[in-house]
Amino acid sequence: MTETDAPRQANMFAAAKRGARIAFMGAALFLAACQSIVPKGPGPVAPTGPTQPTGPEVVQGLPTDTARHRVALLVPMTGTNAGVGQSIANATTLALLDTKTDRVRITTYDTALGAAAAVNKALADGNRLILGPLLAEDARIIGPIAARANVPVVSFSNDASIAGSGVYVLGYNTAQSIDRVVDYAKDKGLTRFGALVPRGVYGERAGNAMLRAVEQAGGTVVSMQTFDRSPASITAAVKKLQASSSYDALLIADSGRVALQVAPIVRKNGGATARLLGTELWNTDTALAASPVLRGAWFASVSDTLYRQLANKYRARYGSAPFRLSSLGYDSVLLTVRIAQDWKPGSPFPAARLRDAGGFSGIDGAFRFNRAGVAERALEVGEVGAGAITVIDPAPRGFGE
């Protein structure tokens, strides 16, 4: 599976620190009851024994229903990404149960059978809002079709290039993660930054985000090298980094798995004392805390505090662990339910409500859609320790006026 990302958005954290005014409905509801970066490799393994039924079924048609809002969930339910899609679908079911809403009906459509077919069927069934799709390439097909029907799309992709014309991007944004960790590092006195970025679209966007983040923070990028993830290429990039200039902070703009390969080489080739920095991709890798060479590294991501509660509830109901992206499905339902309070069934979805400057709150913390339609998120900074990740700078609780 391929990874996509987003160009850097405007720094939201200075404003966020000035005040906290947000409607915290997501966390309260959860406690009362909780192209995209798709996890690589096999999905979570279910324990032996019977399991509960899965999430929403893919249906072929809808009965007449004038009392509830019709919302379509477009995710892959078959094929390579079926595990992620099913996990998101199950999370939407949990959100409906937790909110105890009787005003929203969610119907799932399988994008693996064809994105155009899925959206056309959803529109024919009378859905007025689309949650999904997962992949940016599907969003590029679905967006224009939905726009002609005046139906907004809240995609789970993190590719900001698909935003606009009725498409909103809810996925985690690498550029925002880089901006957050660079800003924190600069506040702690680090000024000379190096970067190792993978070749390809993801690396190009991460590199551009790094350059802009360091410039805005008032630091200097002394060297940036690319690599193709092979051992020889990684070693060559690190040696070029060492030869070009000294640095006191080094961004490894890749997954935790790759960081585990890169860090020992960095420590032996000019970066023995440099502070290592990572992106939100590190948040899902539990092996980081077992690595002595990564001890003390910083990375920015959404908070896992409420997600852990969601994961426990998910396992209890479905007998398996969810994919991390399942929280996007849960939060998209919280968003829908909140707006549905003032949304007349059968009428067009009030898309202007998605652009509420005060933002929203959910499993992944505070977020809001900017003018481009990309979710800006309140991120925390974590530090890799001996056996655990410690939050050293909590996420802002909201957005300043």
N, C-alpha and C positions, 0 to 999 in steps of 0.2 A: 504494500500500500504506500501511496505517496504522501508526503507531508506538504501542507501549504501554510502560508502565514500571512501576515498583514503588515503594510507599511506603518511606520510609527505614527501614533495619534498625538494630539496635544497633551502636554503634561497636566494631569488633573489633580495631582496630589497636593500642590501648594494650596489650591482652592479648597481641597477637601480638609486640609488641616486647619483652615480658618473657621470652620463650623460644621456642625452635623445636623442637617435637617433632611430627613428622609422618612418615608412611610415604611416602617419596619413591619411589614405584614408577613413576609415570607418566613422569617425565623420563628415568629410567634405561632404561625399556623403549624409549622413542623413540630415544634415542641409541644403544642397542644394535642396533636394526634397520637415530614420533611417534605485551489483545492484544499478540508479539516485535518487536524492532527489526529489520526486514528491509531490506537494502540497497535503495535506490531506483534506478530506471533499469535499463538492460540489464546482464546479468551479465558476468563476465570473458570476453574474446574469446579463443578458442582459436587457436593459430598454424596456418598452413596445413600440409597434409601429413597422413599417417595418424596416428591416435591409438589408444591402448590401449582395451580394452573398459571400459565404465562399471562402476559399483558393483553392489551386490546387485540382483538382478532381483525384480520383484513377482511372487510366485508365487500359484497358486490353491489349493495344498494342500501338506501336508508328509507325507513318508513316515514310517513308524514309526521313532523314534529315541530309544532309552532311555539312551544313553551321554552325550548332550550336553544342555546347557540350552537351552531354546527361548526366544529373546528376539525381540520384535517391534520393528521400527523403523517408526514412523508419521510419515511426512513427505509433502509434496506432490511427486509425481513427474510431474505434468502440470499445465497451467494456469499462472497468473501467477507463482507461486513455485516452479515446477519447477526452475529453476536452483539455487536455494538448497537445495531438497530433495535434488537429485542430488549436490550438493557435499557435503552432510552424509553421504549414503549412501556415497559414495566414500571419505570419511574413515573411516567405520566399517570398511570393508574394509581400509584401510591399518592401522588399529589391530589388527585380527585377525591380519593378516600379521606385524606387528611384534611382537606378543606371542607369536606362534607357538602360540596356544592351540588345543587340539582339544576343548575342553569347552563351547564356546559356539557355538550356531547362530543367526545373525541373519537374519530374514526381513523384507523390506520390504513395507509396505502403503501404498497411495496415498490420502492423506487428501483430495486434491482431488476424488476420486470420491465423497466423503461420509465424514465423521468417524465417524459411528455404524456405517456399513457396514464401515469399516476395522477398528475395534476389535472388532466382533462377529466378523469373520472371524479376526482375530488370536487371540481367545480360543477360538474353535472349533478352531483349529489347535493349541491346547495351549500357547501361549506363557505364561510365568509372570512376565515383566517386559516393560514397554513403555517404549521410548526414544522420546521425542517426545510430543506433536506439536510443530510449529513455532509455531503461532498460538494465542493465548489462547482465542479463540472455539472452536477445535477441542478444546482441553483441557477446556473447560467441558462439552462433550458427552461426551468420552471418559472423563473422571475418574469420574463416578458409575457408568458401565457397568463399568469396570474394577474399581471398589471392590466391587461386588456379587460379583465373581469373586475377590476378594482378590488382585488383581494390581496392584502399584504402578506409577505412571506417573512417569517422569523427563522432564519437559517441557523443550523448548529455548526456551520463552517466557521473557520477563523480567517478566511481570506477576505481582507477588506476590499479587494478589487471588485467583488460582486455586489457590494452595497450600493444602494441608490435605486431610484425608480420603483419603490415599493418593497425592496429587499432590505432586511435588517440582519446584521451579523451579530449573533449572540456568542459565538465561540471565543476561546481564550486567545488573546492577541500577544504574539511574541514581542512586537515592538514596545508595547506597554510594559511588559515584564523587564525588558532591557532598560527602558527609561527609568523604571522604579529602582532597580538595583544599582544602576550607575549613579543616580541621584543620591542614594543612600551612601554609596562608597565615597562620593565627593564630600558629603557632609562629614564623613569620618576622616577626612584629610588626604585621601588618595587622589592624585591629580594626573598621573601618567598611566594611560590605559593601553593595553595591547588586546588583540582579539584573534581568535582562531575560529573561522567560519567554514562550514562545508560548501563545496562547490554545488551549484544549482540554484534554483529559484529561492528556496528557503534561506540559503546562505547569503545570497545577494540582498535580500530584504533585511535579514538580521544585521548584516554589515552596514547597510544604509541607516538602519535604526540606531546602531551603535555610534556611528559618526555624528548623527544629529543629537543624540542624547548627551554625549560627552561635550559637544560644542555648547549646548544649552546649559550644561552644568558648570561650564567654565574650566574644563579639563583639557587634556591633549591626548589624541590618539597617536602614539609613537610608532605603532606598527600593526598591520592587520594582514594575516596570512590565510590562504585557503588550503583545503585538503580534501581528499576524496574518500576518507574513512579507512583506507588501507593502512597497515602499520608503517610501511615505507613512506607513504605520503604524509602521515601524521608526523613522523620523525623529521622529515625534510622541512615541513612547515614550522615546527618548533625551533629547529636550528636557524632558519631564516629569521625567525622572530628574535632569537638570541643575538644574531649578528647585526641586526638592523638598529636596535636601540634597547635601552633598559626600560622596564615598566614596573610599577608597583601594584597594578591590578590587571588581571587577565581574564577576559570573557571567553568561555568555551561555549559557543552558540550551537549546542547540539544536545542530544539526549543524555540522560544520566549514564546510560550504557557506554556511550562514546567518551564521556568525561572520565569514566573509570579507566579507559585506555590511554587517554591523553595526559592525565595528571601526573603519572609517574615519569613520563618523558619530559614534561615541563620541569619537574622538580630537579631532574638531573642535568638540565640544559639551560641554565640561566634564570630559572624561575623558582629557585629554592625558597625564597621568602615572599614571593608575590601572593597577593590575595586573589584566590580564584573566584570567578563569578559565573553564575549560570542563569538559565532561563526557566520559564514555567514548565518546560519539559522534564526538569529534574523532579518535579513534585510527585510523579508517579513511580519513581524508582527507589524501592526500599533498600537496595544494596549500597546506596551512597554512604549511609551512616556506618557501614562496616569497613570503609576504606580509610586507612590512616592518612594517606596522601591528600585526601579531600577534606580532612578535618579543618574546620575554620572557613570553608568556602561559603559564599553567600548566594542566594538566588531568590527571586521574587515570584510569587504565585498567588492564586486565590487561597483563601483559608480552607483547611480541611476539618475544622471543628464541627460544623454542622453536617458536613458530608459523612463523617464517621457515623453519626446517628442515622443518616439515611442508609448507609451501607448495612448497618446492623438490622434495620427494619426490612431492608430488601432481602437479606439472607434469611431472615425469619419467615418471610412470606414465600419466597421463590426457591429457597434451598441452594442458592449459589451466590457468589460475590458479583456485584455489578461492575461494569466498566466505569472508569472515572467520569466519562462523558455523560453518564446517566443523569448527573445533576443538572445538565442543560435541559433535559426533558422535564424534570421536576420544576425547575425555575420558570420555564416557558409556560407551564400551566398556572403557577402562582401569578405570573404576569397577566395571563388571560383572565383568570378569575377576578383579579382586582379590577381590571378594566370592564369586565362584564357587569359589574354592579350598576353601571350607567349606560349599558349597551342594550338597546331594544332588540329582542330576538327577531331575526329575519331581515334586519336592516344592515347596511354595510358596517364593517368593523371601524370604529373611530380611530384611525391610524394616528391622528395627531396626538392621542394620548400616549403613544409610545415615546414621544419626544419630550416627556415631562422632565424639566431641568432638575427637579428634585430627586429624580431617579427612583429606583426600586430596590428591594432587598430580597434575598433568597438564600438557598443553600450555600452558594459561592460568595455571599456577601453583597455589598452594595454595587449597583451598576446602573448605567443610564446610556441611552443611545445618543450619540452626538449628531451634528447636522448631516454628516455623511451617512448615518445609519449604522455606525459601528458601535458596539457596546464598549464603553469605557468602564473599567473595573477598579475597585479599591483593592489593592494588592498588599500582602504582607511580605516581609523579608525574613527568610529562614536561614539559619546557620547549621551546617553539617557538623554534628558532634560525634562523640564516641558512642555509637549505638543508637543515636536518635537525632532528629531534626528539631532544633529549638527556634521558636519565633523570637527574633530579636528586635523587630520593629513591626507592631501590629498594623493591620490594614485600617485606614481611616473608616469611621463608621458611617460616613455619608459625604455629601457634596455641599460646599459652601455656596451661599447665594451669590 
